[in-house]
Amino acid sequence: SLPGDGVRRLCYAGTVVHANPAGVLDSRVPEKAGAEIFGAASLAADAEVVALLLEVLRVNEVASSVLVLGHMGIYQSLTAPLALPPDVERQLFAAVQNKSETDIAELLGRRTETRHLVRLPMLMGRHDQLGEARRALAGAPPGVERALDALEWLAARVAGLDAPVEVRFDLAELAGYGYHNGPVFSAYQPAQGSAIARGGRYDGIGAAFGRARPATGFD
């Protein structure tokens, strides 16, 4: 259960329209289903939507699934002090997504934060990788440590579900960058060439309409 007034759980299923499909063979009008929790800012809400996603995969008999966990707070905490121009920020984002350590180093030059961001794309793998991440990111802004603690907690909750899924971490997971701002996750299945589900936290939804609310969900 989640404390607080105004917590709402919603779900949807139907077609959506994409101005640009994700791939050349993808439909511009795919069918999607998803679930969201509005009004809950806690990690418990993130754990709830992850658990629901894993239940959806189980009920639909998706075998050999892999859950990849990340946290937008890591990248955001490392880049916020840099105050990069928008064009450089876009290039850096692409370099991290492409896991190009050379490009990251060339873009940032001799900055204190460069050593952390250069390491970021390679900080991926199973649970023991979090220990390596803490060592590699030692001395980073406090938001990095808080994000790693959140990932550790979420992974423990997933392990407690005894779900038939392999959990991995990717600290350069930036799906939904500019939209998500907390834990993010993706589900994969070996027979599919891309993620079959994505989700994460996106607090501040509704701010444009005068009512910002915390939210987390997946589709």
C-alpha positions, 0 to 999 in steps of 0.5 A: 500500500502507498501512503498519501491522498490522491494516489491513482492507479491507471491502465490503458490499452489501444493504438497510439500514433507515432510521428516517427516510428522507432525503426524502419519496419515498425508501425506508426500506429502500434498497439500498446498497453501500460499502467501508471501510478500518479501521486506517489513519490516513493520507491515503493511505487516504482517497485509496484510497477516493476512487480506488475510488469513482471506479472504481465510477462509471466501471465503472457508466458514470456520466457527468458526475460531480462529486466535492465535497471537504470537510474536517470539521477546518475547521469543528471547528477554528473552532467548538471554541474557542467552547464553544457550548451544544448548542442554539446549536451545532445552530443554527450547524450548520444556518446553515452548511449553509444557507449563511446568512451573516446567521444565522451572524453573528447567532448568534455576535455580536462574536467573533473567530471570527465573520469566519471562520465567516461566510466559510465557506459561500461558500468553494466552487468549483474548485481555485483556490478553495483559495487564496481559502480560505487568504486568507479563513481567515488567522489561524484555528486551526492545524487549519484550515491542516492541513485545507486542506493535506490537501484540496490533497494529495487533489485532486492525487492525484485529478488524477493518476488522470486520472478522468472527474470534475470536482473541486470544493471545499465547505468548508462540506460537513458531511455526517456531522457528529458522525460524520466527523472528517477529509476528506469527499466526495460524488459527484453526477450531473446527472440525480440530485437528491441525492448518489449517494455519500458518504464520509469519515474517521471515526476512533475507530470501535469506541471504545464497544467498547474498541477505537478504530480509524481508518477511512475509507470510502464508500457 
